[in-house]
C-alpha cells in the first residue's frame, strides 16, 4: 500500500463478504440451480463494487484498483484458455465416439450383486471422461437411480454412490473447470496438480468402493437390467463402438503423464478427436450434416470444436449426455471465473482479505493447522457463499501468501482447495451443487450425504496427511530438513 492509503477495519473487511453471502443466498433461493448462469456473476460484481467503494474510502485510486483487477484476472487466464480448449475436446470426443465408448464399456462393469460399488465406478469413469459431475449425475446418475428403484434398493445409498463417483471423476479429470481453477489460483501446473491429488483422492475412492461393496452384499441379483442394456444398444446403433475409439484418450493420458504443457495437450486432443470422428464416425457426421462429402464433414467437426454437437439416439437421457461441448459451452464458466477473480483481486488489492485472515493465521502455528484451517475455510465458504467456485477462489487468495511464507509447494494449496472446496459443495443442500444433485437425483443431500463417502473421506485424509507430514511438499526440502 502507498502512504496515502490506510488499512481497513475488520468491519470494512466483513461488509463485502456479508453482502456477497446475502446476494448469493438470495440468488440460490430465487433461481435455484440456474443461479450459476448469470445471477451469481452479478452478485460477485456488485460485491466487488462495494469493495471498490471501501477502497476509495481508504485512499485507493481507481488506477490502483484496476491494476489489481488486471493482475488478479491474469492469474486465471491460462486456466480460462484451457477451459475453452476443454470445451472443444468434449465436442470432438462426443462426435468421435470416444466418450460413447467409455460409457458403453463402463456399463459393462455393472453387476446387480455389486450395484452400489459398480455405480460409483461407472460414474467415476463417465465424469473422468467428460469432466462434469453435474452432467454425469443428470444422465447416467438418473438411469442408475431408476434401476435402483426397480431393484428396491436404498435410494440414499445409490445417490451417495453416484455423487461419490461423479465427484472423484470430476476432481481427477483435466476437463473439469474446478480442476483447472484450483491450480490457476495457487500457481500450479494442471497435470502436476492432478497427479498430486491422487494421494488423497485415490485412498478415499478405494475406501468408498469397499464400503459400497459391503453395503451391496445383500442386493437383489435377480432383477433385469433392461434399462441399461437398452442404453448400450442405443449407443451401438448410433456410434461405431470399439477399443480403437479410446486412442485419443490414451494419447492424451500419455502426454499428461510425460508432463507436456496442459493447453497444447488438451487442444491437440481436441483436434485428434476431430480426425477420429472423420475416420470412424462417417455415418454420424453425414446424419448431422444432412449430406455426404468432405466439405460438410469438415464443417461438422469445425462446429463441434466451437459449438459442440447434438446427437439423437432415441433416448432423452442419452441425448443429453452425448450432446454438448464446444468452446461456447464454456463461456458461462469463464464469465463466472472472471467475476470471482475480479472480486477476489479487489478484496486483496485494498487489503480486505489480509485484514480478514490476520486473526485466523495467528492460530495456525503448524503446517497441519494451516492446512486444516484452509479446509474448514473452504467448507465454510461453501456453506456461506453457496458456490464451489467461491470456495476455491476466496480461500486460495486468502492463504496463498502464507503457504509461500511457510515454504510449501503450490501443489499443497491447490490440492487442499480441491480436497475441500470442490468436494464438500455437494453435501450442502443450499449450495448450488447440493441443490442441483437434489433436483436430478430426487434425494436430499441430508439423505445421501452420509453415504457420499468420498466427499468427506477426502478432506479427512487430507487433515491426517497434514499433521503427519506425509505427501506434504516443500519448495526447499533441504531448508525444512535443517529446521527439523
C-alpha atoms as one frame of an Amber mdcrd trajectory, in Angstrom:
protein
   0.000   0.000   0.000   1.129   3.589  -0.610   1.487   6.149   2.184  -1.808
   7.726   1.093  -3.839   4.630   1.883  -4.900   3.243   5.241  -5.500  -0.265
   6.493  -9.147  -1.359   6.569 -11.009  -2.213   9.749 -12.417  -5.648  10.426
 -15.927  -4.278   9.828 -14.883  -2.954   6.428 -13.402  -6.353   5.576 -16.631
  -8.081   6.546 -19.052  -5.783   4.677 -18.334  -7.057   1.108 -18.280 -10.670
   2.334 -21.584 -10.338   4.170 -23.114  -8.553   1.174 -21.891 -11.342  -1.100
 -23.287 -14.033   1.209 -26.673 -12.280   1.258 -26.771 -11.871  -2.530 -25.603
 -15.418  -3.300 -28.103 -16.867  -0.833 -30.851 -14.827  -2.479 -29.601 -15.960
  -5.889 -29.860 -19.645  -4.938 -33.287 -19.074  -3.344 -34.672 -17.202  -6.353
 -33.028 -19.064  -9.229 -32.055 -22.481  -7.810 -29.658 -24.451  -9.971 -29.778
 -21.680 -12.610 -28.094 -19.243 -10.225 -24.662 -20.077 -11.687 -25.825 -18.953
 -15.129 -25.757 -15.211 -14.526 -27.212 -14.266 -11.124 -24.114 -15.374  -9.176
 -21.862 -13.446 -11.546 -23.894 -10.277 -10.962 -23.721 -10.829  -7.193 -19.933
 -11.150  -7.398 -19.578  -7.970  -9.433 -21.906  -5.981  -7.128 -19.913  -7.196
  -4.098 -16.746  -6.216  -5.959 -18.255  -2.746  -6.412 -18.838  -2.492  -2.654
 -15.199  -3.413  -2.071 -14.163  -0.702  -4.556 -16.138   1.910  -2.585 -14.377
   0.845   0.633 -11.062   1.052  -1.224 -11.856   4.610  -2.332 -12.715   5.495
   1.267  -9.328   4.214   2.395  -7.408   6.244  -0.151  -7.016   3.903  -3.110
  -7.301   5.323  -6.622  -9.201   3.639  -9.428  -5.907   3.154 -11.274  -4.516
   1.136  -8.351  -7.666  -0.973  -8.108  -7.763  -1.534 -11.855  -4.150  -2.711
 -11.782  -5.129  -5.153  -9.035  -8.029  -6.473 -11.133  -5.753  -6.948 -14.151
  -3.181  -8.807 -12.065  -5.865 -10.960 -10.449  -7.502 -11.947 -13.720  -4.134
 -12.680 -15.338  -3.621 -15.452 -12.779  -6.588 -17.338 -14.245  -6.022 -16.556
 -17.940  -4.173 -19.821 -18.528  -6.969 -21.785 -16.879  -9.619 -19.997 -18.937
  -7.802 -20.824 -22.179  -7.555 -24.457 -21.091 -11.257 -24.475 -20.211 -12.108
 -23.207 -23.708  -9.872 -25.915 -25.202 -11.619 -28.461 -22.983 -14.936 -27.389
 -24.494 -13.569 -28.183 -27.958 -12.207 -31.509 -26.737 -15.567 -32.552 -25.295
 -17.274 -31.658 -28.572 -14.961 -33.727 -30.779 -14.715 -36.645 -28.321 -18.508
 -36.893 -28.275 -18.530 -36.859 -32.078 -15.616 -39.299 -32.474 -17.209 -41.992
 -30.297 -14.528 -41.725 -27.589 -16.934 -40.693 -24.831 -19.751 -43.027 -26.004
 -17.264 -45.947 -25.986 -16.159 -45.084 -22.456 -19.776 -45.066 -21.333 -20.512
 -48.343 -23.141 -17.633 -50.215 -21.528 -18.374 -48.516 -18.202 -21.861 -50.009
 -18.245 -20.292 -53.447 -18.733 -18.989 -53.156 -15.172 -22.497 -53.144 -13.728
 -23.386 -56.339 -11.907 -26.627 -56.491  -9.865 -24.859 -58.039  -6.881 -22.334
 -55.197  -6.906 -24.735 -52.383  -7.797 -23.589 -49.657  -5.369 -19.863 -50.160
  -5.976 -20.369 -50.509  -9.732 -22.490 -47.334  -9.819 -19.695 -45.461  -8.072
 -17.107 -46.765 -10.550 -19.288 -46.112 -13.613 -19.970 -42.519 -12.568 -16.259
 -42.098 -11.887 -15.386 -43.315 -15.402 -18.000 -41.113 -17.081 -17.135 -38.000
 -15.061 -13.432 -38.564 -15.734 -14.154 -38.725 -19.463 -16.360 -35.625 -19.669
 -15.124 -33.592 -16.680 -18.566 -32.847 -15.265 -20.143 -34.242 -12.105 -23.387
 -32.409 -12.943 -23.791 -33.955 -16.411 -22.857 -37.386 -15.058 -25.461 -37.176
 -12.285 -28.169 -35.863 -14.614 -27.757 -38.670 -17.161 -26.067 -41.895 -16.041
 -26.983 -40.986 -12.448 -30.668 -40.660 -13.296 -30.590 -44.008 -15.131 -28.889
 -45.704 -12.188 -31.423 -44.232  -9.743 -34.185 -45.695 -11.902 -32.534 -49.117
 -11.806 -32.050 -48.838  -8.018 -35.742 -48.042  -7.635 -36.707 -51.048  -9.760
 -34.498 -53.284  -7.618 -35.973 -51.927  -4.403 -32.557 -50.678  -3.291 -31.980
 -47.831  -0.838 -32.119 -44.531  -2.808 -29.901 -42.685  -0.323 -27.076 -45.197
  -0.746 -27.472 -45.257  -4.528 -27.357 -41.453  -4.686 -24.328 -41.417  -2.370
 -22.533 -43.842  -4.701 -23.388 -41.718  -7.744 -22.233 -38.485  -6.089 -19.022
 -40.114  -4.805 -18.102 -41.462  -8.231 -19.120 -38.309 -10.078 -17.007 -36.072
  -7.845 -13.992 -38.391  -7.960 -14.086 -38.399 -11.770 -14.720 -34.653 -11.935
 -11.895 -33.930  -9.487  -9.348 -36.096 -11.344 -10.325 -35.000 -14.868  -8.280
 -32.375 -16.768 -11.582 -31.492 -18.466 -13.142 -30.203 -15.226 -13.443 -26.454
 -14.654 -12.742 -26.680 -10.900  -9.723 -28.904 -11.544  -8.382 -26.142 -13.783
  -9.387 -23.331 -11.427  -7.642 -24.606  -8.262  -4.127 -24.763  -9.786  -4.724
 -21.419 -11.510  -5.462 -19.739  -8.174  -2.489 -21.329  -6.408   0.026 -21.127
  -9.250   0.331 -24.850 -10.026   0.573 -26.677 -13.366  -2.619 -28.599 -14.183
  -1.283 -32.128 -14.624   1.107 -31.778 -11.677  -1.937 -30.801  -9.607  -3.916
 -33.838 -10.780  -1.062 -36.256 -10.046  -0.620 -34.807  -6.563  -4.356 -35.078
  -5.816  -4.059 -38.825  -6.291  -2.502 -39.160  -2.823  -5.722 -38.087  -1.114
  -8.385 -38.846  -3.732  -7.047 -42.333  -4.524  -7.311 -43.806  -0.997 -10.648
 -42.045  -0.404 -12.104 -43.533  -3.602 -10.807 -47.053  -2.865 -12.217 -46.959
   0.678 -15.530 -45.652  -0.705 -15.791 -48.508  -3.221 -15.028 -51.050  -0.461
 -17.760 -49.547   1.728 -20.241 -49.701  -1.173 -19.257 -53.339  -1.762 -20.092
 -54.102   1.864 -23.408 -52.242   1.668 -24.333 -54.063  -1.540 -23.741 -57.606
  -0.323 -27.455 -58.153   0.263 -28.616 -56.547  -3.006 -31.178 -58.468  -5.085
 -29.385 -60.101  -8.046 -32.444 -61.395  -9.879 -33.649 -58.096 -11.343 -33.234
 -57.417 -15.066 -31.045 -54.506 -16.138 -33.047 -53.883 -19.310 -32.790 -50.116
 -18.982 -29.001 -50.086 -19.084 -28.877 -52.808 -21.748 -31.164 -50.636 -23.880
 -28.771 -47.735 -23.391 -25.908 -49.903 -24.668 -27.974 -50.940 -27.690 -28.759
 -47.291 -28.462 -25.066 -46.417 -28.193 -24.177 -49.192 -30.640 -26.961 -48.136
 -33.020 -25.754 -44.525 -33.032 -21.942 -44.840 -32.908 -19.244 -47.230 -34.039
 -18.135 -48.591 -30.660 -14.705 -50.182 -30.224 -11.441 -50.036 -28.333  -9.848
 -48.051 -31.166 -12.106 -45.133 -30.205 -10.093 -44.815 -26.973  -6.837 -43.972
 -28.792  -7.347 -40.171 -28.361  -7.789 -40.745 -24.617  -4.673 -42.947 -24.449
  -2.610 -40.328 -26.267  -3.911 -37.535 -24.036  -3.076 -39.570 -20.914   0.404
 -40.297 -22.306   1.056 -36.607 -22.967  -0.193 -35.761 -19.480   1.957 -38.490
 -17.892   5.036 -37.191 -19.727   4.300 -33.720 -18.327   3.603 -31.923 -21.580
   2.001 -28.447 -21.137  -1.734 -28.639 -20.495  -3.061 -26.151 -23.082  -1.394
 -27.583 -26.201  -2.031 -31.131 -24.912  -5.768 -30.562 -24.492  -6.154 -28.717
 -27.793  -4.178 -31.403 -29.622  -6.532 -33.947 -28.059  -9.475 -31.949 -29.407
  -8.045 -31.875 -32.938  -7.238 -35.598 -32.739 -10.840 -36.250 -31.714 -11.983
 -34.404 -34.839  -9.740 -36.551 -37.035 -11.013 -39.722 -35.311 -14.597 -38.593
 -35.964 -13.895 -38.191 -39.685 -12.318 -41.656 -39.846 -14.595 -43.732 -37.600
 -17.983 -41.959 -37.466 -18.782 -41.030 -41.103 -22.440 -42.116 -40.792 -22.958
 -39.962 -37.693 -21.318 -36.968 -39.366 -23.398 -37.386 -42.521 -26.555 -37.574
 -40.412 -25.672 -34.345 -38.601 -24.608 -32.571 -41.806 -27.643 -33.766 -43.752
 -25.445 -34.641 -46.726 -22.302 -36.578 -47.612 -18.918 -35.264 -48.678 -15.682
 -33.982 -47.180 -16.723 -30.330 -47.038 -19.907 -30.949 -44.974 -17.968 -33.411
 -42.772 -15.217 -30.898 -42.030 -17.884 -28.296 -41.289 -19.477 -30.619 -38.680
 -16.100 -31.212 -36.996 -15.321 -27.489 -37.087 -18.635 -26.711 -35.415 -18.011
 -29.457 -32.842 -14.865 -27.568 -31.810 -16.740 -24.271 -31.479 -20.416 -25.038
 -30.773 -20.373 -28.717 -29.762 -22.637 -31.457 -31.126 -26.266 -32.517 -30.877
 -26.900 -36.257 -31.021 -30.198 -38.099 -31.478 -30.294 -41.680 -30.159 -33.966
 -42.055 -29.292 -33.320 -41.641 -25.565 -33.706 -38.204 -23.965 -31.246 -39.042
 -21.168 -28.662 -40.395 -23.580 -29.122 -37.436 -25.930 -28.445 -35.093 -23.018
 -25.266 -36.971 -22.105 -23.920 -37.160 -25.653 -24.845 -33.640 -26.798 -22.872
 -30.558 -25.868 -19.264 -29.430 -25.753 -17.636 -26.758 -27.867 -15.953 -23.585
 -26.677 -19.339 -21.872 -26.477 -20.412 -24.252 -23.696 -17.562 -22.963 -21.513
 -18.273 -19.243 -21.847 -20.524 -19.163 -18.773 -17.795 -20.818 -16.692 -15.260
 -18.293 -17.984 -17.681 -15.498 -17.053 -18.065 -16.911 -13.560 -14.295 -17.210
 -13.128 -13.751 -13.656 -14.384 -16.342 -12.350 -11.921 -14.941 -14.365  -8.999
 -11.339 -13.391  -9.757 -12.370  -9.729 -10.038 -13.991  -9.822  -6.603 -11.026
 -11.646  -5.068  -8.494  -9.338  -6.714 -10.187  -6.178  -5.418 -10.542  -7.642
  -1.928  -6.847  -8.464  -1.993  -5.668  -5.157  -3.509  -7.398  -2.913  -0.972
  -6.265  -5.065   1.948  -9.641  -6.530   2.926  -8.576 -10.170   2.613  -5.414
  -9.554   4.591  -7.393  -7.977   7.414  -9.943 -10.770   7.396  -7.426 -13.600
   7.744  -4.906 -11.914  10.052  -6.508 -13.318  13.184  -7.098 -16.686  11.565
  -3.426 -17.131  10.711  -2.322 -16.313  14.255  -3.843 -19.582  15.431  -2.262
 -21.611  12.608   1.103 -22.284  14.229   1.952 -25.515  12.357   1.640 -26.670
   8.753  -1.004 -29.145   9.900  -3.126 -26.440  11.486  -2.670 -24.206   8.408
  -3.918 -26.899   6.022  -6.742 -27.847   8.387  -7.703 -24.175   8.679  -7.773
 -23.932   4.881 -10.041 -26.994   4.637 -12.522 -25.608   7.155 -12.394 -22.182
   5.467 -13.274 -23.787   2.114 -16.129 -25.712   3.718 -17.323 -22.509   5.410
 -17.197 -20.699   2.072 -19.373 -23.455   0.575 -21.861 -23.016   3.420 -21.873
 -19.219   3.410 -21.475 -18.352  -0.281 -23.320 -21.427  -1.637 -20.897 -21.701
  -4.551 -17.950 -24.070  -5.066 -16.083 -21.570  -7.251 -16.083 -19.079  -4.401
 -14.962 -21.857  -2.040 -11.866 -22.246  -4.227 -11.086 -18.659  -5.220 -11.540
 -16.880  -1.877  -9.524 -19.274   0.345  -6.950 -19.593  -2.450  -6.476 -15.848
  -2.459  -6.513 -15.664   1.319  -3.920 -18.344   2.028  -1.593 -18.270  -0.989
   0.919 -15.854   0.531   1.016 -17.730   3.843   1.716 -21.046   2.072   4.604
 -19.344   0.277   5.939 -17.988   3.579   5.807 -21.500   5.051   7.959 -22.767
   2.127   5.087 -25.007   0.923   4.890 -26.140  -2.691   1.896 -24.535  -4.516
   0.539 -28.037  -5.130  -0.179 -28.332  -1.410  -2.559 -25.368  -1.616  -4.196
 -26.425  -4.902  -4.819 -29.941  -3.576  -6.212 -28.616  -0.308  -8.599 -26.305
  -2.182  -9.967 -29.232  -4.178  -9.989 -31.643  -1.224 -12.429 -29.314   0.498
 -13.822 -26.574  -1.740 -14.831 -28.765  -4.679 -15.910 -31.905  -2.896 -17.911
 -30.647   0.078 -20.153 -28.449  -2.102 -22.457 -31.397  -2.890 -23.053 -32.055
   0.826 -24.733 -28.685   1.447 -28.424 -28.513   0.415 -28.462 -24.780  -0.304
 -25.190 -24.821  -2.229 -25.723 -24.774  -5.997 -24.150 -28.259  -6.219 -26.279
 -29.734  -3.422 -29.411 -28.150  -4.870 -28.582 -29.496  -8.315 -27.949 -33.047
  -7.097 -31.274 -32.972  -5.249 -33.069 -31.769  -8.382 -31.728 -34.549 -10.629
 -31.441 -37.485  -8.204 -34.582 -36.628  -6.172 -32.675 -37.417  -2.959 -31.803
 -34.682  -0.455 -28.141 -34.080   0.487 -29.281 -34.680   4.063 -30.227 -38.217
   2.975 -27.374 -39.131   0.611 -24.713 -37.107   2.447 -23.919 -39.841   4.972
 -23.303 -42.270   2.075 -21.287 -39.872  -0.102 -18.189 -41.425   1.437 -15.689
 -39.939  -0.999 -16.897 -36.405  -0.340 -15.994 -36.407   3.331 -13.254 -39.048
   3.439 -11.034 -36.955   1.163 -10.833 -33.875   3.445 -10.411 -36.164   6.482
  -7.483 -37.945   4.800  -6.017 -34.568   3.832  -6.109 -33.474   7.503  -4.376
 -36.707   8.596  -1.656 -36.197   5.972  -1.301 -32.552   7.031  -0.494 -33.443
  10.644   1.676 -36.474   9.831   3.549 -34.601   7.087   3.083 -37.446   4.621
   2.990 -36.244   0.949   3.467 -32.616   2.069   5.862 -30.979  -0.412   8.159
 -28.022   0.201   9.727 -25.562  -2.209  13.062 -26.062  -0.455  13.125 -29.513
   1.208  16.698 -29.049   2.478  15.652 -25.944   4.376  12.824 -27.856   6.067
  15.153 -30.743   6.898  17.551 -28.312   8.532  14.711 -26.895  10.659  13.785
 -30.386  11.807
